[in-house]
Amino acid sequence: MSEDTTPFAGLEQNWVTLIAMIVVGGLALVSLYMGFQAYGNNEIENAFLYLLIGISGFVAIGYSLFRSKPVKEDKLEAKEKDVITTLECNQCNLKRVRNFQRGDFIFKRDEPCTRCEGMMVITRIHTREDKKKSSKR
């Protein structure tokens, strides 16, 4: 039963923490009330002490809310990008596009040209654009 949690002001707290914050808040309110009563009776030292305790209680509650864990949300998963490599032959200007392979880099002499048997050079590595995005441009 110690793992029962409830969302509270967008945060996740267990019941013991919530009860402790309510008790501290109640004591802080009582302390502030007594401080104003003491100030009205010209008991400045007591008023200062009660007001300091009351303000400290509210600061402790604020700090507790600030330091508490947020409610766990589903993490967004990164979309799988389709990375492609563009190869060009310098002799016959043939262009070929293929999927990216580990070890590809720009200006790498990669494979023979299918048209003239010259070496094809990687000139571009990029992600494939979606049809939806390309139609907006």
N, C-alpha and C positions, 0 to 999 in steps of 0.2 A: 504494500500500500504506500510505501515511501516514494514510488515512482509516479503517483497520480499528479498530473499537472493540469493547469488550466490557463488559457490565454488571458492575460491581464494587461490591458493597455498595449496590446501588440507584442507582449513579451510572455515568455513561458516561465512560470514560477511554481514551486511546489507549495503545498498547503502550509507547511511550517513557516516558510519565508513570508507568505501572505499574512498569516496570523501575527507574526512578529512585527511586520510593517504596520499593521492595524493598531497593535498595542503601542508601538513607539509613536505613531501618529496621535493616538488618544492622549498619551502622556505629554506629548509636545503641546497639544491644544490646551490641556489643563495647566501646564507650566506657563504658557503665554497668558492665559486668563489670570493666573495668580500674579504674574509679573505686572500686568496692567492694574490689578487691584492694589498691589504694593506701591506702584507709582502714584496711584490716586491718593494713597495714605501717606505720601512723602517718605516712604521707606526706599530710598534710591538704591542702596546696596542690594537689598533683597530683590527689588524690581530688576536690576541689571542681571543678577544671577538667574532668576526665573526666565527672563527673556532670552538670555544666552542659552539656557538649556532647551527652551522651546525651539529656537532657531536651529540649534544643533540637531535636534530630532528631525526636523524637516530636511535638513541637509543630508542626514544619514539616509532618509527614505529616498531622496533624489539620487544619491550615490548608488543605492541598492538597485534602483530601477535602471540607472545608466549602465551598471556593470552586469546586469542580468543577461542571460543568453536570449537572442531573438528566436522566434518560432522558426523551426526548420522548414525551409521551402524546397521544393524540387529544384535541383540544380539544372541549369540549362545545358544541354549537351551541344557540343560544337558540331556543326553540320560538316559532313564529309565533303571535301572539295575535290573536284576532278582536275588534277594538275596534268597539263599536257606540255610536250616538248615539240618545238618546231625546228626541223632540220632543213638546211638549204645546201645545194650543190653550187660551188663557185664557178664551175665550168659551164654547166648547162642551165643554171638558175631553176632547177627543179626544187619545189618545196614539198615537204612531207611532214605530216603531223602524226605524232604517236603519243601513247601514254608515257608519263614521266617514269623513268627508271632510276633506282638508287645509283648515285655516282654521276648523274648528268650535271653538266655545268656549261655555261655560255662559252662559246668558241672551242668546244671540245670536238675533235675530229672523231666522229663516232662510227659510222658504217659506210660501206661503199654505196655509191649512187646506182639506182636500178636502171638508169637510162644510159649513162656514159662511163660507168665504172670508176668515176672520180670519188674522192672522199667527201661525204656530207658533213657539214659543220652545224653544231647546235647554235641557233641564233636567238632563240627565245624560249623561256620557260614561264608559263603563266597558268592561271586557272581558266577553265572553260566558262564562258558567260552563260547564264540561264537565258532561255528564250524570252521569259517575262521581262527581265531587265533590259535586254537588247531591244525589245519593241518599244520601251519607254524613251529611249534615246533618240 
